[in-house]
Amino acid sequence: MRSFQDSIEKMLWPEKREKDKILGDKVPGLIDRTTSRSTVSIPAGYLPAEPGVVQPILRFLHVFAPSIFGEGGLTIGPFPRALR
């Protein structure tokens, strides 16, 4: 319950959130940054499973952009490492 209470208070009152070390009050909260070049890979099983919609599109896109649309999944990135 304490974790829930803390989360709800931070969601409803942005002033209770941790401040970003670099941007301070310019953003309402904390921004997570990577320490190295990164990508996000989403396996096909986690993508929407509407019958006959997503999977055929993924197969089609894999032919034209294999670095983004891998074998049955989606890869987003690469993201550069944070400068600070």
N, C-alpha and C positions, 0 to 999 in steps of 0.2 A: 504494500500500500504506500510506503514511503516513496518508492521509485515512481509510482503512478502519480502521486501528489506533486512530486518535484517536476515531473515531465509536463503535467497539465499547467502548473504555474508558469513554467518557462514558455509554453506554447501561448498562453493567454496574456502574459506580461513580458514582452521582449526585453524590458529593462532588467529582468532577472537572469537573462542569458549571459554566458561567457562572452567576452568581447574578443574580436579577432586581434591578434598581436600586431598585424601589419596595417589593417584598414581601420581599426578602432570603431568609432561610432558611425562610419560610412555605411556599414552593413549591419543588419539586425541579428548578429550572432557570430558563430565561429565558422570559418571556412577550412575544411580539411584539404591539405596539399600533399602531393606525392614527393618522395625524395629521389625517385628515379623515373626514367621514361616508362610509361605504363599503358596498358590496354585493358578494356573490359570485354570479356567474352561471355556471350549468353547462349547456352546450348538450346537447340531447337525445342526441347521439352519444356522450356520456360517461356517460350513465345506463344502468343495466342493460338489456340488449336481449332479455330472455326473449320468445319469440314471443307476441304478443297480450296481454301483461300490462301493461307499463309505459306504452307509447304510448297505448293507449285510456284509461288512468287519467289521464294528463297532459292529454289532450284534454278529458276530463270536468272535471277540476279547473280547467282554464283558463277554463271558462265561469263558475265560481263564485268563483275567486280569481285573476283575470288579472294582478294585480300580483306574485303569487308564482310562478304557473305560467304563464310566457309561452308564446310560440309554440314548442312542442316542447322546452322546457327548464325549468329550475328556477332561481329567483332567491332567495337567502337574504340577509336584511338589511332595512332598512339598519342598520348598526352605527354607534353614535355615535363621534365622535373621542375619543381618550384625553384625560383631563383634565390629565394631567401630561406 
